[in-house]
Amino acid sequence: MRKYDDEYKQSAVKKIHDGQSVASVSRELGVAESLLHNWKRQVSERSSDADKETLALKKQIRELEMERDILKKAALIFGKSV
């Protein structure tokens, strides 16, 4: 069984928090998804309330940016067909 240092684990979890899916990080790093979920849970348990709030806000920003991009594309499509 391979051993991973804390820096490697934190780097993997950061990729997930930055918006990459667990599946894509798993493929990229060659690490089982279940192991990534465990690392993510461990990091979450050690995080302060401020860190948790920051992560939640970053997730909300990503979602809003995605919605904005969809609306921009829709406006272009409907603007051309009118």
C-alpha positions as CSV (number, residue, x, y, z in Angstrom):
1,M,0.0,0.0,0.0
2,R,1.3,3.4,-1.0
3,K,1.8,6.1,1.6
4,Y,1.0,9.7,0.7
5,D,2.4,12.7,2.6
6,D,0.1,15.5,4.0
7,E,1.3,17.9,1.3
8,Y,0.2,15.5,-1.5
9,K,-3.2,14.9,0.2
10,Q,-3.8,18.7,0.6
11,S,-2.9,19.3,-3.0
12,A,-5.3,16.7,-4.2
13,V,-8.1,18.1,-1.9
14,K,-7.4,21.6,-3.1
15,K,-8.0,20.5,-6.7
16,I,-11.4,19.2,-5.6
17,H,-12.2,22.4,-3.8
18,D,-11.1,24.4,-6.8
19,G,-13.8,22.8,-8.8
20,Q,-12.4,19.6,-10.3
21,S,-14.5,16.5,-9.8
22,V,-13.3,13.8,-7.6
23,A,-13.4,11.4,-10.6
24,S,-11.1,13.6,-12.6
25,V,-8.6,14.1,-9.8
26,S,-8.7,10.4,-9.2
27,R,-7.8,9.7,-12.8
28,E,-5.2,12.5,-12.9
29,L,-3.4,11.3,-9.8
30,G,-4.1,7.6,-10.0
31,V,-5.7,7.5,-6.6
32,A,-8.9,5.8,-5.7
33,E,-12.0,8.0,-5.4
34,S,-12.8,6.6,-2.0
35,L,-9.4,7.6,-0.8
36,L,-9.9,11.2,-2.1
37,H,-13.3,11.3,-0.3
38,N,-11.6,10.3,2.9
39,W,-8.9,12.9,2.5
40,K,-11.5,15.5,1.8
41,R,-13.5,14.6,4.9
42,Q,-10.3,14.7,7.0
43,V,-9.4,18.2,5.8
44,S,-13.0,19.3,6.4
45,E,-12.9,18.1,10.0
46,R,-9.6,20.0,10.6
47,S,-10.9,23.2,9.0
48,S,-11.9,26.2,10.9
49,D,-15.3,27.9,10.5
50,A,-13.7,30.6,8.4
51,D,-12.1,28.0,6.1
52,K,-15.5,26.3,5.7
53,E,-17.2,29.5,4.9
54,T,-14.5,30.4,2.4
55,L,-15.0,27.0,0.6
56,A,-18.8,27.5,0.6
57,L,-18.4,30.9,-0.9
58,K,-16.0,29.7,-3.6
59,K,-18.4,27.0,-4.5
60,Q,-21.2,29.5,-4.8
61,I,-19.1,31.7,-7.0
62,R,-18.3,28.8,-9.3
63,E,-22.0,28.0,-9.6
64,L,-23.0,31.6,-10.3
65,E,-20.2,32.0,-12.9
66,M,-21.5,28.8,-14.6
67,E,-25.1,30.2,-14.6
68,R,-23.9,33.5,-16.0
69,D,-22.0,31.7,-18.8
70,I,-25.1,29.7,-19.7
71,L,-27.3,32.8,-19.8
72,K,-24.7,34.6,-22.0
73,K,-24.8,31.7,-24.5
74,A,-28.6,31.6,-24.4
75,A,-28.8,35.4,-25.1
76,L,-26.5,35.0,-28.1
77,I,-28.5,32.1,-29.5
78,F,-31.9,33.8,-29.0
79,G,-30.5,37.2,-30.1
80,K,-29.5,35.7,-33.5
81,S,-32.7,33.9,-34.2
82,V,-35.0,36.9,-33.7
